[in-house]
Amino acid sequence: MIRCHLARMMGEHKLRIADVARETGLSRATVTLLYKETAQKVDLDALDKLCRLFECDAVSYTHLTLPTIYSV
């Protein structure tokens, strides 16, 4: 699973969803889905705009969690 750190980054910069939408040109709905981590996909252009806003790279913005396989 890939998780994004938008909520954390917004908190660190004291930005609201409306602020991020206005600064990036992304729709409020897109920012909300990413903020709540309910987005099914992320457009690369959207990812680029968010990375430019927060002055980070895609690796800093996301986190890959590999599923754990349990053996019996």
C-alpha positions in Angstrom: 0.0 0.0 0.0 1.2 3.5 -0.8 0.4 6.1 1.8 0.8 9.8 1.4 1.9 12.3 4.0 -0.3 15.2 2.9 -2.1 15.6 6.2 1.2 15.7 8.1 2.8 18.1 5.7 -0.2 20.4 5.8 -0.1 20.4 9.5 3.6 21.3 9.6 2.9 24.2 7.2 -0.4 25.1 8.9 -2.3 24.9 5.7 -5.9 24.0 5.2 -7.4 22.0 2.3 -8.7 25.2 0.7 -5.2 26.7 1.0 -3.6 23.7 -0.8 -6.3 23.7 -3.5 -5.8 27.4 -4.1 -2.0 27.3 -4.2 -1.7 24.2 -6.4 -4.8 24.7 -8.7 -6.0 21.2 -7.7 -9.7 20.7 -7.0 -10.7 20.7 -3.4 -12.1 17.2 -4.0 -8.7 15.9 -5.1 -6.9 17.5 -2.1 -9.6 16.1 0.2 -9.2 12.5 -1.1 -5.4 12.7 -0.8 -5.7 14.3 2.7 -8.0 11.5 3.9 -5.9 8.9 2.1 -9.0 7.6 0.2 -7.8 8.4 -3.3 -7.7 5.3 -5.5 -5.0 6.9 -7.8 -2.9 10.0 -8.0 -2.2 11.9 -11.1 1.5 12.6 -11.7 0.7 16.3 -12.4 -1.1 16.5 -9.0 1.9 14.9 -7.3 4.2 17.3 -9.0 2.2 20.3 -7.9 2.1 19.1 -4.3 5.8 18.4 -4.3 6.5 21.9 -5.6 4.2 23.5 -3.0 5.9 21.6 -0.1 9.4 21.7 -1.7 9.8 18.0 -1.4 10.2 15.0 -3.7 7.8 12.1 -4.3 9.7 9.9 -2.0 9.3 12.4 0.9 5.6 12.7 0.1 4.7 9.0 0.0 5.5 5.9 1.9 5.3 2.3 0.6 4.1 -0.3 3.0 4.5 -3.9 1.9 2.0 -6.4 3.1 3.2 -8.8 5.8 2.8 -12.5 4.9 2.3 -14.7 7.9 3.2 -18.4 7.8 1.6 -21.0 10.0 
